[in-house]
């Protein structure tokens, strides 16, 4: 099966082996010079991509499929793919456990004032007055979105004794099947949130979802966590929101985060480099699912749950 596959960024070795064992011609884009990468991009019949932004011009013959390593597809020009008859797939749920655990880790680190306590241990060895260390138990968590990751976060948070509310366009009624309260209005829900955690895709509808007006509605001391996509929050407004109790971001609008970003000056901000899905298990599973999507596409048996843009016909 001589099909040219460009893997734009490193993926798990087992996923590369799955592609090559199927007889595919795999080019690894990592380390290629710019000219060589562009040539591979133009020649590819399949692109397997992680976070690299693909140009609209790449959505053209001979390309047939873009297989996303992960769930969010904001780095893929979907309209151009549809117009060119290029199918797009993703790997929903493959990284859910890893990202959910990372989200809860950030909640705990903020509540327990981990950065300040680390500094205190190294400097004075004593807990500073007014440290503001808090418990998660009893605190009100608002989840924006209710996909595979948010569901896991809800379960973990509930186990810690948090009171969970969910806001998602896909939900109706008063409570989820698991018993979590369902909110229907963002502005009404924000004043009741001690912790806000974002789990929605980045689209034209959700870009800037949380701006200065929304942040102002959060109660004093509230925690804001984003492990979904940069661009969902107005980061300048977030950096200026001095009534918040802590901020934790695994994603930012520009990645890597610029060295002059105002959030780097906030001592109550925890920043991780889009690493929530990089646990060994999540990274392998995303790679294996993305590679399997390639094989399933070529065999004409795509899993509908993993199709973002269907193949023509």
Secondary structure by P-SEA (a helix, b strand, c coil): cbbbbbbcccccaaaaaaaaaacccccccccccaaaaaaaaaacccccccccccccccccccccbbbbccccccccaaaaaaaacbbbbbbcccaaaaaaaaaaaaaaaaaaaaaaaaaaaaccccccccccccccccbbbbbccccaaaaaaaaaaaaaccbbbbbcccccccccccbbbbbcccccccccccbbbbbccccccccccccaaaaaacccbbbbbbcccccccaaaaaaacccccbbbbccccccccccccccccccccccccccccccaaaaaaaaaaaaaaaaaaaacccccccccccccc
